[in-house]
Amino acid sequence: MTIQPIELPEIIIIGVLALQGAFIEHIHYLQKLRPHGHTIKAIPIRTLSELQQCQALVIPGGESTVISSIASHTPGLLEGLIDFARDPAKAVWGTCAGMILMADIDGVGGGRKKAVKGWQGIGGMKVWRNLFGGQLESFEASLTIPYISNPTKPFNLIFIRAPAVHSLSQNNQVEIIAQLPENLLPPPPPSDSPLGEPNLQDLGKVWLKKGKKMVTSFHPELSGDVRVHEFWVEKCVLGR
Ligand SMILES: NC(=O)CC[C@H](N)C(=O)O
């Protein structure tokens, strides 16, 4: 996807949606970054006017249904978030619940009965909520990721009631930044759900990027390591 370069101000305001979930951690991690030529100001977002001040947005982990419901009860906020998520000029990163919201569609209750429309920030991605299991099946995986700084040092990926990619559409232009090894893949979702046939090749894709949009099914803001935040700011927010 070709993105037109836009002039960014010296101080970049990054909003972190602060309706529910792990938002404060993202604010702390973003405030630690010192990208060349810019200063980052990370602010919590609870209203449409706060969102309108931002050049970029993080949608944190938590409960996607709760985040959506609170946003829908705040005047103009849900519509503003959907527009922001779909605008190719705006950098947006969804972690875990945020990844579910960035999808085209997700399955409530695992998608067996009904599917729920997402905000469609990453076009062509369907996700399956909680495919990695419930709270007790939370796990960590240490992976070497070639795209981040200091790439020989493994990154600890933390999964908490994590969604999995159900399927990516053809010609989706999504870049895969990290993928789980075979032994950590979730069980395949059923093929007779409203989401349609899953693509088993996509289930282990846990970090994806498309233009200025990024999703991670894990929680980098709990890892004690700022390299995923640094990657997003450099590649998606600053586009360099
Ligand atoms: N850690 C998380 O963000 C969990 C996401 C949660 N399972 C949801 O459905 O929204």
The ligand as a Tripos MOL2 file, in Angstrom:
@<TRIPOS>MOLECULE
LIG
   10     9     1     0     0
SMALL
NO_CHARGES

@<TRIPOS>ATOM
      1 N1         -6.3710   -9.4720   26.6270 N.am      1 LIG1
      2 C1         -7.3510   -9.0710   25.8540 C.2       1 LIG1
      3 O1         -7.3990   -7.9590   25.3380 O.2       1 LIG1
      4 C2         -8.4350  -10.0740   25.6950 C.3       1 LIG1
      5 C3         -9.4330   -9.7500   24.6140 C.3       1 LIG1
      6 C4        -10.7740  -10.3390   24.9780 C.3       1 LIG1
      7 N2        -10.7310  -11.7660   24.8850 N.3       1 LIG1
      8 C5        -11.8930   -9.7760   24.0850 C.2       1 LIG1
      9 O2        -12.6740  -10.4820   23.6150 O.co2     1 LIG1
     10 O3        -11.9810   -8.6130   23.8960 O.co2     1 LIG1
@<TRIPOS>BOND
     1     1     2 1
     2     2     3 2
     3     2     4 1
     4     4     5 1
     5     5     6 1
     6     6     7 1
     7     6     8 1
     8     8     9 2
     9     8    10 1
@<TRIPOS>SUBSTRUCTURE
     1 LIG1         1 GROUP 0 **** ****
